[in-house]
Amino acid sequence: MLNNVISGLAALLLITSGAAFAEEAAPKEKTEAAAPAAEKAAEQKLPEGAVQFKDWIKECEKLKGPEGKEIELCQISQTLTNTEINQPMLKVAAGYVPGKKDAVLIITLPLGIILPPGIQLTVGEGKAAKVPVTTCLPQGCQAGAQLDKEFTERLKKGNKLIVTFLGPDGKQINAPISLSGFTAGLDSMKPK
């Protein structure tokens, strides 16, 4: 769990440096090739201390902050599994960076994807938000951005988030992320 939270913290800190959403037309091609977390949740035991919010899992870790003060960093996440090879396909995590009022969203994608176009995030029939892929680490390539109020509300009211990216073969992949439990999970971490 610590590695997941630390890599999430690194991503959270990276993306608060200015990545923002750019609106584009919604993706047209639909190729859903993954199983939502809810289908796998019954088969998997939650990590110690984790809390389930329907299809999202909340994990927290206490870390030493820059001034030596202990801080608690929490995130909600959902992992999609490629059903053809029974391997994780991508992970979506959301949380708050200490000192920031808006949440951030981090998507960890598989290695080997085509990077220049970045990813598109679509909720329902709304316009797609384009997000750049910022870094690649051994566990995958990461894209993320600070969520503005409007996009956060779309996530809270929506049923499904579609993450669109290009696979190694150049074909568009549309991965569906259930938003069931997203609102309760995110609200449980909201800074006071």
N, C-alpha and C positions, 0 to 999 in steps of 0.2 A: 504494500500500500504506500509506503514512504516514497518509493521510486516514482509511482504514479503521481503522487501529490507534488513531489519535488519537480518532476518534469512539467506538471501542470503549472506550478508556480513560475518556473522559468518561462514557460509560454505566456503566462499571464503578464509577467513583467516585460517580455519582449513586445507583446502586442499593444500595451498601453502607450507605446511611444508614438502613436499616431495613425495606426491602421483604422480606416473607417469604411462604412458601407457605401457602395456606388450602385445605384439602381439601373437595372437593365431589363430587357425583355425576359420573360420566364422561359425556361428550357422547354423545347417542344418534344424531343425524343424521350420516351420513358422506358427504362430497362431496369426493373427492380430485381436484384439478384442477391438479396440478403434477408436474413431472418431477424426480426426485431428482438430486442432484449427481453421482452415479456415472454417470448416463446422459450428462451434459454433460462430465464430466471428460476423456473421451477426445478430445473436440472442442477443448478449451481447453488452452492452455499455462499451466503454473503460473507465478505470479510468481517473480521471482528470490529465492532464499533460502527459498522455501516448501517444506514437506514434506507429502507426501500420506499420510494414514492411512485407507486405503480410501475412504470417502465424505466424509471430513473433511480440511480443509487447515489446516496450522499455519503461521502467519506470526508473525514476531517483529520488533520495532523497538527500537532503543536510543534512549532519551530522557533528558533531564536531569530528575532528581527535584526535589522541593520544596527540598531543601538543596543543589542544584547537583551532586549525585552522579549519575553515569550509572546508569540502571536499564534492564533489558531487560524489555519487556512483550510477552508472547506470548498468542495466542489460537488456538483451533481454530474453524473455521467451516464452514458448509454453506449454500449458496444454492439455493433452489428457483426454478424458472422456470415461468411461466405458459405452457403449451404452446400455448394458443390465439393468443397475441400474441407469443410468443418473447421475453418480457421477464422480468427478475427479479421474483419475487413476494414473497419474504421471505428474510431471512438470520437464521440462528441462530449465535451465537458463544458460546464458553465459555472461561474462563480464570481466572487468579488475580490478585487485587489485591495489590500489595506490602504485606506486613505482616498479611495475612489467611490463615488456614489452609484455609478452605472456598472452593470455586470459586464463580464467579458465571456466570449464564446471561443473555444479552442477545438479544432477538428484535427485529429491525427489520422492521416491517410496512409495507405500502403506505399512502400518504396517502389520506385519504377514508374510512377505516374508522370504524365507530361506536365511540367511545372509552369511554363509561361502563361497559360490562360488562367491560372489560379482555380478557384472553385466558385460555384454559384449556390446560394442558399435561397430556397423558395418555400414560402408558407402559403398553403392553399393556392388560390388563383392570383395572389399578389405578384408584384414585380420581383424579379430575382435580385438579390444583393450579391455583388461581386466582391470576393475577398482574395487577396494574394496569398500564395503559399510562401511563408516567411523563412522556414528553415527545415532541414532534413536531419534527423537524428537516427540512431540505430533502430529505435522502435517505430519509426515512420516519419513522414513529412507532415509539418504542421502549418495550419492556416488559422488565423484568428483575428478578432477585432473586438473593440469595445462596442457593446450594444447600446444604441441610442434608445430613447424612450419609445419611439414609434415601432421599431423592430421588436423590442422586448414585448410590447403589447400584442403584436402579431403572433409571436411565439406562444404567449400565454393564452390567446384565444383560439389558436389553430389546433388541428388534429394531427398534422404531419408536417415535418420539415424534410424537404428533398435536398440532399447534398449532391451536386452535380460536378463531376470532374472527368478528365480524360485518362483512360487507362494506357498502359504501355503500347498497345496496338493502335492508339489514336481514337478508339471508339468511346463515345460518351457513356458514362456510368451514372445512373441516378439512384442514389441510395436513400431509402425512406427511413426517417427517424420518427418514432412515435413521440408525440408531445404529451401523452397521457402521464400526468404526475409532474410535468415540468413546472407548472405554476407553484404548486405546493412546495416542491423541492427548492426552487429559487427563492421563494418568499421565506423559507426557513433559514436562509443565510443572509437575508437583507441587513445591511449595516444599520445600526441604530443611531 
